[in-house]
């Protein structure tokens, strides 16, 4: 699968659940295990779980096998392994404390993100 298409699909899935502060890093020069790391914030345990679920569902819908999710029990830091891409969904305090951008961030990938104003508006049905 084309990494740019997969990356875009995952970002779209995260934006659909109102992800905050999405950062994408190219990791091909650091490890052969995966090509991208996506780090994203959610505002609550419920939202981090929803973001992780959306990313995992996206991967499965694209036919990726072996999609795994870890950390859903607490929801403070949920990791989604999509094979080519690893997604870290974190609450802001956890993200700031562990500062994964320092580990993976020397090669950021430029991606076009939806501005907050054009993301779907919250409704009463939103779970967070």
C-alpha positions in Angstrom: 0.0 0.0 0.0 1.2 3.5 -0.8 2.3 5.1 2.5 1.0 8.6 1.6 -2.5 7.2 0.9 -2.5 5.2 4.1 -1.2 8.3 6.0 -3.9 10.5 4.6 -6.7 7.9 5.4 -5.5 7.7 9.0 -5.3 11.4 9.4 -8.8 11.8 7.9 -10.1 9.2 10.4 -8.5 11.0 13.3 -9.8 14.4 12.1 -13.3 12.9 11.9 -13.2 12.3 15.7 -11.8 15.9 16.3 -8.2 15.0 17.0 -6.0 17.8 18.2 -2.4 18.7 17.5 -1.7 16.0 14.8 2.0 15.5 14.1 3.4 13.0 11.5 7.0 11.8 11.4 9.0 9.8 8.9 10.8 7.1 10.8 12.4 5.1 7.9 15.9 6.3 8.8 15.4 5.3 12.4 13.8 1.8 12.2 12.7 -0.7 9.7 9.7 -1.7 11.8 7.4 1.1 10.5 7.5 4.1 8.2 5.5 6.7 10.1 4.7 7.8 13.6 1.6 9.8 14.1 1.2 11.6 17.5 -2.2 13.1 18.3 -4.0 14.4 21.4 -7.4 13.8 22.7 -9.2 15.7 25.5 -10.5 12.8 27.6 -10.1 9.1 28.1 -13.3 8.6 26.1 -12.0 10.7 23.2 -8.5 9.0 23.1 -10.3 5.6 22.9 -12.6 6.9 20.1 -9.6 8.3 18.2 -7.7 5.0 18.5 -10.8 3.0 17.4 -11.2 5.3 14.4 -7.6 4.8 13.3 -7.8 1.0 13.8 -11.1 0.8 11.9 -9.5 2.8 9.1 -6.6 0.3 8.9 -8.9 -2.7 8.9 -11.2 -1.1 6.2 -8.1 -0.7 4.0 -7.4 -4.4 4.4 -4.4 -4.2 6.8 -3.9 -7.3 8.8 -2.5 -7.5 12.3 -3.9 -4.2 13.5 -3.4 -4.0 17.2 -4.5 -1.5 19.9 -2.9 -1.2 23.3 -3.8 1.1 26.3 -7.6 1.3 25.8 -8.2 0.2 29.4 -7.0 3.6 30.8 -7.4 5.7 27.7 -4.6 8.1 28.8 -2.2 6.8 26.1 -3.5 4.4 23.4 -1.1 3.0 20.7 -2.5 1.7 17.4 -0.1 -0.4 15.4 -1.1 -0.4 11.7 2.1 -2.0 10.5 3.4 0.8 8.3 2.2 3.4 10.7 2.1 3.6 14.5 -0.4 6.0 16.0 0.1 7.4 19.6 -3.1 8.9 20.9 -2.4 10.7 24.2 -4.0 13.1 26.6 -2.0 16.5 26.6 -0.4 16.0 30.0 0.9 12.6 29.1 2.0 13.8 25.7 4.0 16.6 27.2 5.5 14.4 29.9 6.8 11.7 27.5 7.6 14.2 24.6 7.7 11.5 21.9 8.3 14.3 19.3 11.8 14.5 20.7 12.4 10.8 20.0 10.7 10.5 16.5 10.5 14.1 15.4 13.7 14.9 13.5 11.9 14.3 10.2 8.4 15.8 10.3 6.2 15.1 7.4 4.2 18.0 6.0 0.6 17.1 5.8 -2.5 19.2 5.1 -4.8 19.2 8.1 -8.3 20.5 8.2 -8.6 23.7 10.1 -10.6 23.4 13.3 -13.3 25.6 11.8 -14.1 23.1 9.0 -14.1 19.9 11.1 -17.5 18.5 11.9 -19.3 20.5 14.6 -20.0 18.8 17.9 -23.5 17.5 18.4 -25.4 16.3 21.4 -24.8 12.7 20.2 -21.0 13.1 20.5 -19.7 10.7 23.3 -17.3 13.3 24.7 
